[in-house]
């Protein structure tokens, strides 16, 4: 059955501005043939920039979302890449932040999970439906 999928990642960490977020999809037909793909980037700064504070207006929560074309099967990829390291170097003082990952197809929630993401290492998500 062909459906449209919506893939989103959301976090409310005050320093979410330290990370770039990329979402991608690849759609397949019933035979497993690739029929479309797409991507969205929410980039604050190039990796390695090492900003010391949040750019104006970018503190607080973030939500990134992408909607697919209609397809039988989909592969969803999400990446959280750190571009600016925290000034605090103690792991105990900067625990992982929460990242809500959600996939919906035609108003049905297929996946909803809160992941813990290292402020230094980021995260990679690979889902197939």
Secondary structure as the mmCIF struct_conf table of DSSP 4:
data_model
#
loop_
_struct_conf.conf_type_id
_struct_conf.id
_struct_conf.beg_label_comp_id
_struct_conf.beg_label_asym_id
_struct_conf.beg_label_seq_id
_struct_conf.end_label_comp_id
_struct_conf.end_label_asym_id
_struct_conf.end_label_seq_id
STRN STRN1 UNK A 3 UNK A 3
STRN STRN2 UNK A 5 UNK A 11
TURN_TY1_P TURN_TY1_P1 UNK A 14 UNK A 15
HELX_RH_3T_P HELX_RH_3T_P1 UNK A 16 UNK A 18
STRN STRN3 UNK A 19 UNK A 28
TURN_TY1_P TURN_TY1_P2 UNK A 30 UNK A 31
BEND BEND1 UNK A 32 UNK A 32
STRN STRN4 UNK A 34 UNK A 42
BEND BEND2 UNK A 44 UNK A 45
TURN_TY1_P TURN_TY1_P3 UNK A 47 UNK A 48
BEND BEND3 UNK A 52 UNK A 53
HELX_LH_PP_P HELX_LH_PP_P1 UNK A 54 UNK A 55
TURN_TY1_P TURN_TY1_P4 UNK A 56 UNK A 57
BEND BEND4 UNK A 60 UNK A 60
STRN STRN5 UNK A 62 UNK A 67
HELX_LH_PP_P HELX_LH_PP_P2 UNK A 68 UNK A 69
BEND BEND5 UNK A 70 UNK A 70
STRN STRN6 UNK A 71 UNK A 71
BEND BEND6 UNK A 72 UNK A 72
STRN STRN7 UNK A 73 UNK A 82
BEND BEND7 UNK A 84 UNK A 84
BEND BEND8 UNK A 87 UNK A 87
HELX_RH_3T_P HELX_RH_3T_P2 UNK A 91 UNK A 93
BEND BEND9 UNK A 94 UNK A 94
HELX_LH_PP_P HELX_LH_PP_P3 UNK A 95 UNK A 96
STRN STRN8 UNK A 97 UNK A 105
TURN_TY1_P TURN_TY1_P5 UNK A 106 UNK A 107
STRN STRN9 UNK A 108 UNK A 117
STRN STRN10 UNK A 118 UNK A 118
TURN_TY1_P TURN_TY1_P6 UNK A 119 UNK A 121
STRN STRN11 UNK A 122 UNK A 122
STRN STRN12 UNK A 123 UNK A 128
#
